[in-house]
Amino acid sequence: MELAEFIEDLHCEDELIPISALQHYVYCPRQCALINIEQIWEENLYTLRGRRAHERLELPEGITREGVRVEYALPLWSARLGLVGRADVVEFFQDVPYPVEHKVGPRRARHADEVQLCAQALCLEEMLGVEVPKGALFYRASRRRREVIFAPALRAEVERVVYEVRGLLRCGKLPPPVADARCRNCSLVDSCLPFVPQALTAIAQGGRDDQTAS
Ligand code: SF4
């Protein structure tokens, strides 16, 4: 089935979840909601570098390198999970796909990256009818690949995250901020204001303490 047919077959486009939303959700549910519900997107150093890296990767045709077919910016979808997206790179070893996702962000997003990569594998399995046992994350800063095995636990996690993201998008409410070290590298920090609720609570608490003391 082609992508256009798949989208036509859906009862409602709202059923579709971008694969990237899973990565955002695992990193921070509020980030996922700000991007996918509030449509807020801010550039920071990581997102700019990421966009440039992805633009360089978007070559029109696949190539064959040392006997391995390589496809760039390959459209992906899953009717079963209601996912749609693109793979940065898919290498084909004797027709077995091996997705490679390029990352410029901090390594603390590593698990979120694994969920995103495994979601790509589940799409490839459904689209091509072959098992995709593993893939790799390529970190541009270190220029190293880290192989990821798509074990049953990771596959189950992808399905759970899809379910939770769908629930989040349907309810349309912003989750509370995580307000931790993740916020330092988040491009949405100025829109999100993650530490404001804590500051307001501290001010309110201070006021109550003053009243008790007087
Ligand atoms: S600033 Fe922090 S709480 Fe807000 S979206 Fe980013 S990571 Fe999440």
Boltz pocket constraint, residues with backbone or C-beta under 6 A from the ligand:
constraints:
  - pocket:
      binder: B
      contacts: [[A, 27], [A, 28], [A, 29], [A, 30], [A, 31], [A, 32], [A, 34], [A, 176], [A, 177], [A, 178], [A, 179], [A, 180], [A, 182], [A, 183], [A, 186], [A, 187], [A, 188], [A, 189], [A, 192], [A, 193], [A, 194]]
      max_distance: 6.0
